[in-house]
């Protein structure tokens, strides 16, 4: 393996992927696979190696850290290949360029621990091996939650948070933008599969849904990109969470560009959220607007100057430095050209006189150190643990036998004890330590990818996710700093179904996830005042939804009021009509000596005319706000007044019959023609109605009530009659009296005119009965205030029937035909009929 070595009193093993890929060869299993050839030399990863060397130099030159003890290192390039990581680690354990299990060739330089690997799957394998010997392993990039199991991996630590925290952060990020329909894409290893499953759990727990889950197959040269992009294209999900290293994502992005899939928003995991692999802008149309979590950045003072001093002729790892030189200056060292290369592949010769300080690239860019800073921190963690071991006090030793090991001859498990307790203050002022699972405090930056005027792409910090922050500061995001694709100002939507507006509720669609739904209007009387409401809520009994069913409003109150044109018209009619009987009464009193007035029972006529104004005026009790007193008295007043009127008419009818029959010779009915009889009839009939009404008011009195069922959205304030039976009995009694009057009058209609008022009574009772018989079906079909209006109309109509049929003919004779108002005229007419 390609590696480099720097001697020291204590060695540090380092396994880093300076290359990101390898050449793929078909495996036939019939012959030995060829040697792995690494490809895609990555400047940013070489910067990580330089950070390790800078940290070692910083520690060795600082008299306050491990005085009189020098740190050395043994480093290898793993190429992100599992076999390479394993082989490099075994060579570190053996102490030479060759793996000799269970044997260390360099006895005078103890191994403190190993920094690496980058990929979680690789770290899991190495942790199993290093855990056997209890060698501390500190990874700067492995984030799989499995590695937090200290029982399985007792010597594994990391300076990067576990994906358990990252997955929660990515889920929070997705849900923060209201993306409830999300695609998931992950590399097919422990890092990708476990990370994406945690994201899926968090997303589903929060009520969102997963549109699809696809895997990037590292075993295939094209990473299964064609099928992945096909699924993306067919899905309606706009947001796609991607858990993958940058190198494995390249093929997918290239396929998206080929199929013109540019409307998706990628949500990046920390493995590629700040990768410089895409900074050339080739995929800017796809990656603009990408948002994701990134490892918290840090600063290393003096690091840029150290990077720019690297030179192929003087620096360790000359082979790698030459690759850096060729990549940075687009040149080729003499003798290293590919003889099969075309003229287009040929580059100018590298002279070695080029200077790194004169250029700006991903190698010497120290503005936002993330993985590089984690490597630097890992070295200081090992150095601090060694320093704590050196400062061991025998009386207070943390080891079980209270002995202090020799710093130049310690056992791996002894140093492991101090690594678990180490605390390192970082340049930002934060303190790094390991919890019981070997994990540091979880802090992430939230980055957004933006295109630049020169066509490249850069990552900009727009927030943070810090699990150790105070309440309310754990997740912070500056929305105004976020740039979305195609210059969009609003957050792009990623939903299966459009949000249900106010006034609607969601209902699930059979066979589809919960995020796919239909919007249906709220039922009558219910509202929804939030978007995507699951249920509609009923308004209070005195409230009703507005037209859009978004809020409850006070219901309209309905009753027959004086302000209402209908109520005002009926009231005016009732008051005006009440004056007519008064005028007739005065007329009768003025002409009480005339024959026509005498012949029609003056006393009973006066009683009847005195009651008729009350009949008209009792209609006013049905107009206005239904108060307790008004409800209690209005039906009773109506029943009593009309009972008195109809009793008078009945008495008049009976008296007409008695008077005619008493004129016959030898009739015994003469004594029944006395006025006392008529008064007794009135008193008895009226008394029965009084008893009925008093019983009604005592047993089931009417009361005001709110009717909210008859008319939706309206509160009808009305008088409940208390007992419908009593009401109809009262009304039926009036009908009974009227029917008797009508029957008797009808039989007596052909009596001589001088006695005959019967035909007028017949017409009046016929009209009276017709009105109230018509009232019954009309009142049952009417609603609200129209029920009262119907009864008022019946009261006024029946009252007018009595006035018109019984008194208008008499008034007409009195005023306009005075010659007919004489005894001679009456006797003449009577005689002609006899």
LONU-341667 format. One record per residue (C-alpha): residue in three letters; y, z, x. Coordinates in pm, whole numbers, padded with zeros to 5 digits, always signed. Each point is the difference from the previous one (the first is absolute). Example, Ala and Ser with C-alpha at 12.3 -4.5 7.8 and 13.67 -1.06 7.14 Angstrom:
2
ALA-00450+00780+01230;SER+00344-00066+00137;
// end
This chain:
834
UNK+00000+00000+00000;UNK+00357-00061+00102;UNK+00160+00334+00081;UNK+00223+00192+00238;UNK-00022+00333+00176;UNK+00250+00250+00139;UNK-00148+00302+00179;UNK+00111+00358-00067;UNK-00117+00361-00002;UNK-00093-00040-00365;UNK-00083-00334-00163;UNK+00091-00128-00342;UNK-00211-00269-00165;UNK+00185-00273-00193;UNK-00148-00276-00219;UNK+00264-00232-00148;UNK-00023-00347-00157;UNK+00230-00211+00217;UNK-00151-00308-00163;UNK-00030-00020-00379;UNK-00281-00248-00048;UNK-00303-00161+00157;UNK-00170-00336+00009;UNK-00255-00036-00276;UNK-00342-00138+00091;UNK-00286-00054-00245;UNK-00279+00251+00056;UNK-00348-00152-00027;UNK-00190+00315+00100;UNK-00218-00221+00220;UNK+00195+00050+00319;UNK+00231+00256+00159;UNK+00351-00018-00154;UNK+00265-00129+00238;UNK+00252+00230+00169;UNK+00296+00095-00222;UNK+00312-00200+00080;UNK+00319+00170-00116;UNK+00284-00202-00157;UNK+00354+00061-00130;UNK+00160+00220+00264;UNK+00243+00229-00185;UNK+00323+00108+00167;UNK+00048+00301-00227;UNK-00341+00141+00094;UNK+00070-00052+00368;UNK+00315+00202-00062;UNK-00230+00281-00124;UNK-00188-00008+00329;UNK+00331+00023+00185;UNK+00096+00299-00216;UNK-00317+00175+00116;UNK+00086-00074+00365;UNK+00361+00111-00055;UNK-00115+00330-00154;UNK-00238+00062+00291;UNK+00280-00072+00247;UNK+00238+00224-00196;UNK-00251+00288+00008;UNK-00083-00043+00371;UNK+00369-00002+00100;UNK+00096+00298-00215;UNK-00048+00328+00193;UNK-00003+00195-00324;UNK-00310-00179-00134;UNK-00329+00058+00184;UNK+00161+00088+00335;UNK-00205-00101+00306;UNK-00240-00193-00225;UNK+00008-00376-00043;UNK-00128-00197-00294;UNK-00189-00323+00053;UNK-00144-00246-00248;UNK-00273-00252-00050;UNK+00097-00267-00257;UNK-00185-00291-00160;UNK+00086-00286-00236;UNK-00224+00016-00309;UNK+00126-00325-00159;UNK-00045+00174-00338;UNK-00374-00061+00041;UNK-00244+00283-00071;UNK-00226-00080+00299;UNK+00301+00001+00232;UNK+00123+00336-00130;UNK-00344+00148+00048;UNK-00052-00147+00345;UNK+00344+00111+00118;UNK-00057+00356-00123;UNK-00341+00024+00171;UNK+00156-00122+00324;UNK+00272+00265-00033;UNK-00269+00267-00043;UNK-00190-00127+00305;UNK+00317-00030+00206;UNK-00069-00347+00136;UNK-00026-00364-00105;UNK-00344+00038-00145;UNK-00147+00218-00269;UNK-00249+00266+00117;UNK-00082+00222-00298;UNK+00009+00379+00053;UNK+00127-00034+00355;UNK+00349+00019+00149;UNK+00044-00175+00332;UNK+00338+00158+00086;UNK-00062+00373+00028;UNK+00332+00102+00154;UNK+00213-00156-00278;UNK-00087+00157-00336;UNK+00056-00206-00315;UNK+00241+00170-00239;UNK-00060-00228-00299;UNK+00032-00350-00144;UNK+00294-00166-00173;UNK-00122-00257-00252;UNK-00133-00187-00179;UNK+00236-00191-00225;UNK-00237-00099-00280;UNK-00148+00278-00213;UNK-00351-00145+00002;UNK+00006-00007+00379;UNK+00139+00354+00018;UNK-00282+00124-00225;UNK-00260-00136+00245;UNK+00182+00138+00303;UNK+00052+00336-00171;UNK-00375+00034-00052;UNK-00058-00055+00372;UNK+00295+00204+00134;UNK-00078+00277-00248;UNK-00340+00050+00164;UNK+00174+00102+00323;UNK+00300+00158-00178;UNK+00242-00229+00182;UNK+00333+00001-00186;UNK+00080-00338-00154;UNK+00357-00073-00114;UNK+00051-00323-00192;UNK+00345-00150-00044;UNK-00093-00240-00283;UNK-00326+00094-00175;UNK+00083+00121-00349;UNK-00330+00013-00190;UNK-00037+00319-00209;UNK-00362+00034+00116;UNK+00128+00099+00345;UNK+00153+00313-00154;UNK-00349+00149-00029;UNK-00009+00242+00292;UNK-00365+00082-00060;UNK-00095-00362+00068;UNK+00270-00063+00261;UNK+00077+00337+00162;UNK+00198-00144+00292;UNK+00202-00268-00180;UNK+00378+00026-00039;UNK+00275-00250-00073;UNK+00374-00033+00028;UNK+00012-00220-00310;UNK-00043+00136-00356;UNK-00321-00047-00198;UNK-00023-00279-00254;UNK-00043+00269-00264;UNK+00376+00051+00029;UNK+00080-00368+00045;UNK-00198-00095-00309;UNK+00195+00252-00206;UNK+00323-00136+00144;UNK-00092-00362-00074;UNK-00096+00094-00355;UNK+00332+00183-00044;UNK+00181-00306+00139;UNK-00175-00236-00240;UNK+00058+00223-00301;UNK+00361+00067+00100;UNK+00079-00366-00068;UNK-00191+00002-00329;UNK-00278-00225+00127;UNK-00291+00083-00230;UNK-00208-00313+00060;UNK-00086-00008+00370;UNK-00232-00202+00221;UNK-00183+00165+00289;UNK-00093-00171+00327;UNK-00174+00177+00288;UNK-00182-00079+00322;UNK-00375+00059-00021;UNK-00019+00302+00229;UNK+00039+00376-00037;UNK+00377-00016+00034;UNK+00047-00260-00271;UNK-00269+00092-00250;UNK+00058+00374-00001;UNK+00377-00037+00001;UNK+00004-00246-00287;UNK-00238+00215-00205;UNK+00236+00296+00036;UNK+00292-00220-00109;UNK-00205-00118-00297;UNK-00078+00359-00103;UNK+00365+00102+00020;UNK+00118-00308-00192;UNK-00253+00049-00280;UNK+00072+00374-00011;UNK+00366-00082-00063;UNK-00086-00232-00290;UNK+00037-00336+00176;UNK-00276-00262+00026;UNK-00163-00210+00269;UNK+00002-00374-00064;UNK-00245-00087+00278;UNK-00151+00137+00321;UNK-00084-00240+00282;UNK-00124+00049+00355;UNK+00105-00172+00322;UNK-00332-00084+00168;UNK+00039+00048+00375;UNK-00341-00159+00059;UNK+00135-00340-00110;UNK+00240-00205+00213;UNK+00228-00070-00301;UNK-00033+00361-00129;UNK-00100-00127-00349;UNK+00363-00109-00042;UNK-00063-00292-00236;UNK-00176+00211-00262;UNK+00252+00284+00036;UNK+00300-00227-00058;UNK-00176-00166-00294;UNK-00035+00341-00167;UNK+00364+00081+00079;UNK+00117-00327-00149;UNK-00195+00048-00323;UNK+00109+00361-00047;UNK+00316+00094-00186;UNK+00050+00297+00234;UNK+00312-00042+00214;UNK-00040+00309+00222;UNK-00295+00003+00242;UNK-00081+00299+00220;UNK-00141-00116+00334;UNK-00202+00236+00224;UNK-00065-00205+00311;UNK+00090-00043+00366;UNK+00252-00274+00058;UNK-00239-00232+00184;UNK-00243-00011-00293;UNK+00283-00072-00244;UNK+00120-00311+00186;UNK-00268-00224-00151;UNK+00078+00119-00352;UNK+00374-00064+00044;UNK-00069-00346+00140;UNK-00214-00082-00304;UNK+00271+00135-00236;UNK+00248-00229+00169;UNK-00239-00295-00031;UNK-00054+00065-00374;UNK+00371+00076-00055;UNK-00063+00355-00125;UNK+00344+00143+00074;UNK+00084+00205-00309;UNK-00206+00305+00093;UNK+00138+00330+00133;UNK-00216+00145+00278;UNK-00013+00377+00038;UNK-00088+00073+00361;UNK-00207+00277+00152;UNK+00117+00146+00331;UNK-00245-00223+00193;UNK+00218-00307-00049;UNK+00323+00115-00164;UNK+00190-00017+00331;UNK-00210-00256+00182;UNK+00192-00243+00220;UNK-00274-00257-00046;UNK+00199-00155-00284;UNK+00350+00041+00139;UNK+00033-00371+00087;UNK+00068-00071-00369;UNK-00291-00237-00055;UNK-00099+00193-00311;UNK+00349+00114-00099;UNK-00027-00172-00339;UNK-00302+00217-00079;UNK+00094+00321+00177;UNK+00367+00027-00101;UNK+00025+00296-00234;UNK-00318+00165+00132;UNK+00022+00376-00022;UNK-00231+00260+00146;UNK-00059+00318+00193;UNK+00043+00013+00376;UNK-00073+00265+00258;UNK+00301+00216+00064;UNK+00200-00139+00289;UNK+00114+00189+00307;UNK+00201-00054+00315;UNK-00113+00029+00364;UNK+00299+00049+00236;UNK-00012-00228+00307;UNK-00291-00201-00133;UNK+00175-00339-00013;UNK+00092+00019+00368;UNK-00361+00084+00081;UNK-00123-00301-00198;UNK+00237-00239+00174;UNK-00119+00112+00346;UNK-00349-00133-00061;UNK-00084-00288+00238;UNK-00318-00198+00067;UNK+00006+00073+00372;UNK+00062+00376-00010;UNK-00129+00143-00325;UNK-00344+00126-00093;UNK-00209-00226-00220;UNK+00121-00320+00162;UNK-00215-00220-00223;UNK+00164+00140-00311;UNK+00347-00012+00155;UNK-00052-00369+00074;UNK-00090-00056-00366;UNK+00320+00185-00095;UNK+00197-00220+00237;UNK-00146-00323-00130;UNK+00054+00106-00361;UNK+00355+00119+00058;UNK+00125-00290+00213;UNK-00222-00278-00140;UNK-00131-00086+00343;UNK-00334-00013+00184;UNK-00100+00146+00336;UNK-00125-00252+00255;UNK-00375-00054-00004;UNK-00040+00139-00349;UNK+00058-00319-00199;UNK-00273-00117-00228;UNK-00128-00326+00148;UNK-00086-00125-00348;UNK+00348+00069-00142;UNK+00209-00288-00133;UNK+00348-00077+00122;UNK+00144+00187-00297;UNK-00181+00319+00107;UNK+00127-00015+00359;UNK+00282+00241+00074;UNK+00224+00045+00301;UNK-00119+00209+00291;UNK+00082+00372+00014;UNK+00187+00091+00320;UNK+00006+00377-00033;UNK+00374-00001+00044;UNK+00058+00025-00376;UNK+00134+00332-00125;UNK-00108+00169-00322;UNK+00345+00155-00042;UNK+00144-00345-00058;UNK-00195-00059-00320;UNK-00048+00174-00333;UNK-00351+00003-00146;UNK-00250+00229-00162;UNK-00104+00141+00334;UNK+00333+00152+00106;UNK+00130+00071-00351;UNK+00017+00381-00020;UNK+00223+00026-00308;UNK-00283+00112-00227;UNK-00303+00134+00183;UNK-00285+00089-00233;UNK-00357-00050+00131;UNK+00146+00000+00349;UNK+00160+00337-00064;UNK-00333+00134-00129;UNK-00170-00099+00330;UNK+00280+00170+00193;UNK-00040+00310-00221;UNK-00380+00001+00048;UNK+00041+00020+00378;UNK+00240+00294-00035;UNK-00246+00171-00238;UNK-00268-00015+00270;UNK+00246+00117+00265;UNK+00118+00293-00217;UNK-00361+00107-00063;UNK-00068-00013+00374;UNK+00316+00203+00061;UNK-00109+00261-00256;UNK-00339+00016+00172;UNK+00174+00044+00337;UNK+00214+00286-00138;UNK-00306+00179-00130;UNK+00018+00381+00027;UNK-00339+00161+00049;UNK+00086+00296-00219;UNK+00122-00224-00281;UNK-00225-00298+00045;UNK-00076-00191-00318;UNK-00350-00076+00123;UNK-00288+00207-00129;UNK-00083+00167+00334;UNK+00371+00060+00077;UNK-00026-00188+00329;UNK+00240-00264+00126;UNK-00151-00325+00129;UNK+00103-00165+00325;UNK+00247-00280-00077;UNK-00174-00226+00250;UNK-00349+00088-00119;UNK+00010+00062-00375;UNK-00252-00093-00265;UNK+00096-00246-00280;UNK-00057+00264-00272;UNK+00238+00240+00176;UNK+00287-00253-00010;UNK-00094-00091-00358;UNK+00077+00358-00102;UNK+00359-00040+00122;UNK+00046-00346-00150;UNK-00069+00149-00344;UNK+00284+00250+00047;UNK+00248-00230+00179;UNK+00361-00029-00120;UNK+00225-00270+00147;UNK+00370-00038-00073;UNK+00089-00367-00043;UNK+00322-00173+00098;UNK+00113+00003-00365;UNK-00023+00379-00010;UNK-00309+00004-00222;UNK-00303+00193+00116;UNK-00339-00164+00017;UNK-00310+00211-00056;UNK-00346-00050-00143;UNK-00125+00155-00322;UNK-00359+00116-00048;UNK-00103-00364-00050;UNK+00160-00121+00322;UNK+00281-00176-00190;UNK+00374+00022+00080;UNK+00272+00041-00267;UNK+00025-00324-00200;UNK+00333-00178+00041;UNK+00056-00367-00078;UNK+00293-00236-00007;UNK+00034-00242-00291;UNK+00084-00345+00135;UNK+00115-00320-00166;UNK-00041-00347+00151;UNK+00314-00211+00006;UNK+00067-00351+00125;UNK+00270-00048+00261;UNK+00250-00288+00029;UNK-00187-00139+00303;UNK-00321-00039-00200;UNK-00187+00301+00134;UNK-00102+00307-00197;UNK+00067+00367+00065;UNK-00096+00336-00146;UNK+00272+00233-00126;UNK-00040+00370-00082;UNK+00081+00060-00367;UNK-00149+00346-00054;UNK-00254+00258+00105;UNK-00314+00177-00117;UNK-00020+00343+00160;UNK-00265+00235-00138;UNK+00150+00291+00192;UNK+00349-00045-00147;UNK+00154+00233-00255;UNK-00051-00054-00372;UNK+00179-00310-00123;UNK+00022-00150+00350;UNK-00365-00094+00049;UNK+00054-00356-00128;UNK+00346-00149+00057;UNK+00099-00363-00046;UNK+00326-00189+00028;UNK-00043-00267-00267;UNK+00329-00172+00083;UNK-00125-00076+00352;UNK-00313-00181-00120;UNK-00009-00379+00015;UNK-00232-00182-00241;UNK-00132-00356+00035;UNK+00210-00302-00099;UNK+00315+00213-00012;UNK-00106+00188-00312;UNK+00219+00296-00083;UNK-00241+00166-00240;UNK-00336+00151+00087;UNK-00268-00266-00063;UNK-00241+00080-00282;UNK-00370+00050+00057;UNK-00147+00083-00339;UNK-00293-00128-00204;UNK+00205+00014-00321;UNK+00374+00009-00047;UNK+00142+00340-00083;UNK+00009+00096-00363;UNK+00366+00039-00105;UNK+00137+00290-00196;UNK-00129+00003-00353;UNK-00345-00120+00103;UNK-00317+00167+00124;UNK-00281-00114+00224;UNK-00344-00077-00129;UNK-00284-00086+00234;UNK-00178-00333+00006;UNK-00376+00015-00027;UNK-00180-00070+00326;UNK+00314+00019+00214;UNK+00147+00277+00222;UNK+00240+00251-00146;UNK+00296-00181+00159;UNK-00073-00309-00208;UNK+00121+00071-00350;UNK+00179-00132-00305;UNK+00325+00126-00145;UNK+00002+00077-00372;UNK+00297+00128-00205;UNK+00005+00365-00095;UNK-00119+00071-00356;UNK+00252+00076-00273;UNK+00171+00332+00053;UNK-00086+00021+00373;UNK+00189-00080+00320;UNK-00056-00042+00373;UNK+00299+00069+00223;UNK-00162-00067+00337;UNK-00128-00319+00156;UNK-00377-00048-00003;UNK-00050+00280-00248;UNK-00364+00075-00079;UNK+00075+00157-00335;UNK+00274-00018-00257;UNK+00153+00322-00126;UNK+00087+00093-00355;UNK+00357+00087-00081;UNK+00087+00331-00160;UNK-00029+00014-00376;UNK+00374-00055-00042;UNK+00023-00280+00256;UNK-00096-00365+00005;UNK-00030-00262+00276;UNK+00282-00244+00060;UNK-00064-00371-00040;UNK-00152-00037+00347;UNK-00209+00320-00035;UNK+00146+00140+00321;UNK+00157+00319-00129;UNK+00005+00218-00309;UNK+00307+00003-00219;UNK+00099+00226-00283;UNK-00139-00135-00324;UNK+00238-00118-00269;UNK+00028+00251-00281;UNK-00020-00152-00347;UNK+00103+00152-00329;UNK+00209-00121-00292;UNK+00347+00102+00112;UNK+00345-00043-00148;UNK+00095-00210+00306;UNK-00277-00243-00081;UNK+00129-00286-00223;UNK-00298+00047-00229;UNK+00058+00375-00031;UNK+00374-00043-00046;UNK-00053-00263-00270;UNK-00247+00215-00191;UNK+00224+00307+00028;UNK+00301-00192-00128;UNK-00208-00140-00285;UNK-00126+00346-00093;UNK+00344+00161+00002;UNK+00161-00286-00192;UNK-00282-00010-00251;UNK+00029+00374-00066;UNK+00348-00060-00144;UNK-00130-00229-00274;UNK-00178+00272-00205;UNK+00306+00221+00038;UNK+00221-00272-00147;UNK-00249-00053-00285;UNK-00013+00376-00060;UNK+00380+00011-00036;UNK-00018-00295-00235;UNK-00260+00176-00214;UNK+00203+00317-00003;UNK+00306-00195-00112;UNK-00188-00175-00280;UNK-00237+00281-00091;UNK+00106-00010-00365;UNK-00085-00365-00039;UNK-00319-00087-00188;UNK-00174-00177+00290;UNK+00037+00301+00227;UNK-00113+00242-00271;UNK-00293-00220-00096;UNK-00132+00007+00359;UNK-00014+00379+00037;UNK+00323+00082+00172;UNK-00121+00323+00166;UNK-00305-00157+00159;UNK+00203-00298+00110;UNK+00247+00233+00174;UNK-00283+00183+00179;UNK-00150-00332+00107;UNK+00335-00134+00120;UNK+00058+00322+00196;UNK-00336-00041+00176;UNK+00033-00367+00085;UNK+00277+00051+00264;UNK-00237+00247+00167;UNK-00272-00266-00005;UNK+00230-00237+00184;UNK+00121+00266+00243;UNK-00345+00136+00085;UNK-00056-00324+00190;UNK+00247+00130+00263;UNK-00255+00266+00097;UNK-00215-00280+00141;UNK+00277-00124+00233;UNK+00094+00169+00329;UNK-00191+00198+00264;UNK-00309+00158-00159;UNK+00078+00370+00038;UNK-00235+00277-00108;UNK+00207+00094-00308;UNK+00049-00362-00103;UNK-00373-00075+00025;UNK-00080+00314-00198;UNK+00224-00078-00296;UNK+00042-00375-00036;UNK-00329-00090-00172;UNK+00012+00311-00215;UNK+00359-00075-00101;UNK-00091-00358-00081;UNK-00300+00109-00208;UNK+00189+00266-00193;UNK+00307-00214-00077;UNK-00207-00293-00118;UNK-00231+00231-00197;UNK+00306+00133-00180;UNK+00123-00355-00077;UNK-00335-00125-00123;UNK-00048+00321-00203;UNK+00331-00066-00173;UNK-00109-00356-00080;UNK-00335+00127-00128;UNK+00181+00255-00218;UNK+00229-00274-00135;UNK-00300-00219-00078;UNK-00187+00276-00180;UNK+00311+00099-00193;UNK+00048-00362-00117;UNK-00354-00002-00138;UNK+00038+00344-00161;UNK+00332-00100-00158;UNK-00148-00311-00163;UNK-00307+00177-00127;UNK+00207+00292-00131;UNK+00192-00235-00237;UNK-00310-00064-00203;UNK-00021+00205-00323;UNK-00198+00325+00032;UNK-00024-00030+00382;UNK-00077+00322+00180;UNK+00146-00132+00327;UNK+00356+00075-00101;UNK-00015+00330+00184;UNK-00095-00186+00325;UNK+00322-00192+00000;UNK+00188+00305+00120;UNK+00174-00038+00343;UNK-00198+00301+00121;UNK-00316-00211-00004;UNK+00154-00257+00233;UNK+00115+00274+00236;UNK-00346+00152+00000;UNK-00156-00337+00088;UNK+00244-00035+00290;UNK-00060+00356+00114;UNK-00379-00024-00011;UNK-00017-00336+00180;UNK+00252+00111+00261;UNK-00177+00334+00048;UNK-00329-00170+00079;UNK+00167-00208+00270;UNK+00168+00315+00137;UNK-00335+00177+00025;UNK-00151-00298+00177;UNK+00287-00027+00250;UNK+00015+00374+00071;UNK-00375+00008+00063;UNK+00038-00297+00231;UNK+00281+00162+00200;UNK-00192+00326+00030;UNK-00340-00142+00092;UNK+00076-00310+00210;UNK+00375-00042+00043;UNK+00135-00326+00144;UNK+00118+00008+00362;UNK+00161-00239+00251;UNK-00238-00176+00238;UNK+00006-00248+00288;UNK-00207-00312-00059;UNK-00082-00171+00330;UNK-00297-00203-00120;UNK+00141-00229-00266;UNK+00243-00195+00217;UNK-00067-00025+00375;UNK+00308+00093+00199;UNK+00172+00169-00295;UNK+00003+00363-00113;UNK+00026+00005-00378;UNK+00146+00326-00119;UNK-00112+00047-00355;UNK-00083+00263-00254;UNK-00364+00072-00042;UNK-00062+00081-00365;UNK-00233+00279+00101;UNK-00245-00078-00275;UNK-00044-00359-00107;UNK-00191+00125-00307;UNK+00295+00210-00114;UNK+00241-00290+00051;UNK-00208-00242-00203;UNK-00061+00266-00267;UNK+00375+00048-00029;UNK+00058-00373-00021;UNK-00295-00040-00235;UNK+00141+00266-00229;UNK+00324-00201-00024;UNK-00206-00307-00080;UNK-00190+00198-00262;UNK+00321+00107-00174;UNK+00138-00353+00019;UNK-00325-00145-00134;UNK+00008+00237-00304;UNK+00361-00088-00062;UNK-00077-00369+00026;UNK-00300+00027-00235;UNK+00184+00198-00267;UNK+00308-00220+00027;UNK-00209-00313-00018;UNK-00166+00119-00322;UNK+00341+00092-00147;UNK+00178-00320+00105;UNK+00007-00145-00356;UNK+00160+00303-00167;UNK+00333-00063-00182;UNK+00294-00054+00232;UNK+00196+00298-00119;UNK-00270+00223+00144;UNK-00126-00244+00260;UNK+00061+00069+00367;UNK-00369-00061+00064;UNK+00030-00359+00111;UNK+00253+00093+00269;UNK-00226+00282+00116;UNK-00289-00247+00006;UNK+00188-00235+00231;UNK+00127+00281+00220;UNK-00347+00156+00040;UNK-00154-00340+00059;UNK+00251-00064+00280;UNK-00046+00354+00132;UNK-00378-00032+00014;UNK+00017-00348+00152;UNK+00220+00126+00284;UNK-00224+00292+00090;UNK-00326-00192-00038;UNK+00144-00259+00241;UNK+00111+00280+00233;UNK-00356+00119+00065;UNK-00132-00307+00195;UNK+00342-00063+00152;UNK+00026+00352+00142;UNK-00352-00013+00140;UNK+00075-00323+00189;UNK+00347+00103+00124;UNK+00051+00169+00339;UNK+00259+00230+00145;UNK+00340+00004-00157;UNK-00102-00271-00244;UNK-00226+00248-00178;UNK+00304+00215-00084;UNK+00202-00312-00084;UNK-00273-00107-00240;UNK+00003+00335-00180;UNK+00381+00000-00018;UNK-00011-00348-00147;UNK-00252+00118-00258;UNK+00217+00300-00088;UNK+00312-00213-00041;UNK-00182-00275-00188;UNK-00171+00236-00246;UNK+00325+00189-00053;UNK+00186-00322-00071;UNK-00279-00100-00238;UNK+00065+00313-00202;UNK+00377-00046+00002;UNK-00005-00369-00085;UNK-00272-00003-00262;UNK+00103+00314-00183;UNK+00377+00018+00022;UNK+00153-00340+00071;UNK-00067-00136-00356;UNK+00164+00309-00151;UNK+00297-00021+00236;UNK+00039-00367-00080;UNK+00022+00079-00377;UNK+00234+00294+00055;UNK+00245-00192+00215;UNK-00030-00359-00108;UNK-00144+00011-00355;UNK+00170+00297-00164;UNK-00047-00156-00344;UNK-00375+00050+00042;UNK+00052+00369+00081;UNK+00026+00110-00366;UNK-00226+00177-00242;UNK+00024-00281-00248;UNK-00107-00257+00254;UNK-00293+00215+00116;UNK-00119+00067-00358;UNK+00031-00365-00089;UNK-00214-00104+00292;UNK-00253+00270-00073;UNK-00015-00098-00367;UNK-00061-00365+00080;UNK-00297+00099+00217;UNK-00145+00226-00269;
// end
